């Protein structure tokens, strides 16, 4: 497939040309991805998902709420580490999580004394969120929340959400409206600049092209945040645990993840940034 895609990119306000780099066609492992293409921006190298025909749709609103609930303890442990990193910069205050799913991260912040609110566009996930947080849970998107609520927060969280957003630059402008000056923004995304992706390519678990519009690297995330008036304070990486994989696969991925650690990288990157 030599067709170029013309579309918006995070690097520019004008449309850019994207070169296909990963093509899902006649797939047996990822049948749901057939017809999807991941292409690279000719200007900045950012990866973006496209459909090769109108029958295949990317559905960014998917929220795997059952997965989050079944693995609540694992998520809670990693979220507690995140809260501890945040408390280096802010001990308490108001928190808004966008794309809160069932509220596991909100719950950890709440236990640590923060005043939490959450927005979720996926109806089943929102129903779970409402049971936990009542009127602190809002259905929809940040743009909907802003229309009805004139309030600012000390901390805004986009944990594995920004890759689902059609226009990240517009989203960051909305974030700045609800974030106090000097407030913190947490962004976590899958990181394509890692050994597992470079070896596995289309088979890397975190690509999820039927859900993820954008496929960030640390470099592209940094550029996006700094160009929108944020300064990076802290960065951390993590990798998939793959605890249910067969032993031989665990050993294989153990070596790949080991290379990530040697390089100071990982399959996911999480950034804490401050609004200037």
Buried (B, 14 or more C-beta within 10 A) or exposed (E): EEEEBEBBBBBEEEEBBBEBBBBBEEBEEBEEBBBBBBBBBEEBBBBBBBBBEEEBEBEBEBBBBEEBBEBBEEBBEBBBEBBEBBBEBBEEBBBBBBBBBBBBBBBBBBEBEBBBBBBBBBEEBBBBBBEBBEEBBBBEBBEEBBEEEEEBBBBBBBBBBBBBBEEBBEBBEBBBEBBBEEBBBBBBBBBBBBBBBEBBEBEBEBBBBBBBBBBBBBBBBBBBBEEBBBEBBBBBBBBBEBEEEEEEEEEBBEEBBEBBEEEEBBBBBBBBBBBE
